[in-house]
Amino acid sequence: MTQETAEKTYSAEIIVQDRRGLHLRSASELARLACGFSSAMQLTNGKRTADMKSMLGLITLAAVRGSHLQLTAQGNDAAEAVSAVCAYFTQSGKES
Protein backbone atom coordinates (compact mmCIF):
# COMPACT_ATOMS: atom_id res chain seq x y z
CA MET A 1 0.00 0.00 0.00
CA THR A 2 1.37 3.40 -0.94
CA GLN A 3 0.30 6.63 0.56
CA GLU A 4 0.67 9.88 -1.36
CA THR A 5 1.64 12.85 0.69
CA ALA A 6 0.25 16.15 -0.42
CA GLU A 7 3.19 18.48 -0.83
CA LYS A 8 2.46 22.00 0.21
CA THR A 9 3.34 25.01 -1.90
CA TYR A 10 4.38 28.30 -0.37
CA SER A 11 5.26 31.55 -2.10
CA ALA A 12 6.39 35.07 -1.33
CA GLU A 13 7.15 38.26 -3.17
CA ILE A 14 10.65 39.59 -2.62
CA ILE A 15 11.97 43.02 -3.52
CA VAL A 16 15.70 43.12 -4.19
CA GLN A 17 17.14 45.78 -1.89
CA ASP A 18 20.87 45.22 -2.34
CA ARG A 19 22.29 48.13 -4.36
CA ARG A 20 24.21 45.63 -6.52
CA GLY A 21 21.12 43.56 -7.27
CA LEU A 22 21.38 39.79 -7.45
CA HIS A 23 25.10 39.44 -8.17
CA LEU A 24 27.45 36.43 -8.29
CA ARG A 25 28.19 36.23 -4.58
CA SER A 26 24.56 36.52 -3.55
CA ALA A 27 23.49 34.02 -6.25
CA SER A 28 26.08 31.57 -4.91
CA GLU A 29 24.91 32.04 -1.33
CA LEU A 30 21.25 31.67 -2.32
CA ALA A 31 21.91 28.48 -4.29
CA ARG A 32 23.84 27.04 -1.33
CA LEU A 33 20.99 28.00 1.01
CA ALA A 34 18.38 26.43 -1.29
CA CYS A 35 20.38 23.21 -1.57
CA GLY A 36 19.91 22.77 2.18
CA PHE A 37 16.21 22.10 1.64
CA SER A 38 14.54 19.13 -0.01
CA SER A 39 11.76 21.29 -1.50
CA ALA A 40 11.77 22.35 -5.13
CA MET A 41 12.30 26.12 -5.21
CA GLN A 42 11.93 28.60 -8.04
CA LEU A 43 12.55 32.33 -8.31
CA THR A 44 10.84 34.38 -11.03
CA ASN A 45 11.67 37.84 -12.34
CA GLY A 46 9.14 38.89 -14.97
CA LYS A 47 9.09 36.17 -17.61
CA ARG A 48 12.30 34.51 -16.42
CA THR A 49 12.21 31.64 -13.93
CA ALA A 50 15.20 29.96 -12.33
CA ASP A 51 15.76 26.92 -10.17
CA MET A 52 16.90 28.32 -6.81
CA LYS A 53 19.49 25.55 -6.51
CA SER A 54 21.30 26.78 -9.64
CA MET A 55 23.65 29.74 -9.25
CA LEU A 56 23.83 30.20 -13.02
CA GLY A 57 20.04 30.12 -13.25
CA LEU A 58 19.75 32.82 -10.59
CA ILE A 59 22.21 35.06 -12.44
CA THR A 60 20.14 34.80 -15.63
CA LEU A 61 17.26 36.50 -13.82
CA ALA A 62 19.17 39.80 -14.18
CA ALA A 63 17.54 41.11 -10.99
CA VAL A 64 18.61 44.66 -10.19
CA ARG A 65 17.83 46.70 -7.10
CA GLY A 66 14.07 47.21 -6.90
CA SER A 67 13.21 44.05 -8.88
CA HIS A 68 10.09 42.25 -7.67
CA LEU A 69 10.80 38.54 -7.51
CA GLN A 70 8.30 35.74 -6.95
CA LEU A 71 9.58 32.87 -4.80
CA THR A 72 7.80 29.52 -4.91
CA ALA A 73 8.68 26.40 -2.94
CA GLN A 74 6.98 23.02 -3.00
CA GLY A 75 7.77 20.16 -0.68
CA ASN A 76 7.85 18.98 2.90
CA ASP A 77 10.05 21.83 4.14
CA ALA A 78 8.69 24.52 1.80
CA ALA A 79 7.56 26.86 4.58
CA GLU A 80 11.00 26.82 6.18
CA ALA A 81 12.66 27.29 2.79
CA VAL A 82 10.58 30.36 1.95
CA SER A 83 11.22 31.81 5.39
CA ALA A 84 14.99 31.30 5.07
CA VAL A 85 15.18 32.89 1.60
CA CYS A 86 13.09 35.87 2.70
CA ALA A 87 15.37 36.32 5.72
CA TYR A 88 18.40 36.21 3.41
CA PHE A 89 17.01 39.00 1.21
CA THR A 90 16.06 41.07 4.25
CA GLN A 91 19.57 40.75 5.67
CA SER A 92 21.33 41.44 2.34
CA GLY A 93 19.28 44.63 1.95
CA LYS A 94 20.52 45.87 5.31
CA GLU A 95 24.14 45.28 4.36
CA SER A 96 24.06 47.37 1.17
Buried (B, 14 or more C-beta within 10 A) or exposed (E): EEEEEEEEBBEBEBEBBBEEBBBEEBBEBBBEBBEEBEBBBBBBBEEEBBBBBBBEBBBEBEBBBEBEBBBBBBBEBBBBBBBBBBEBBEEBBEEE
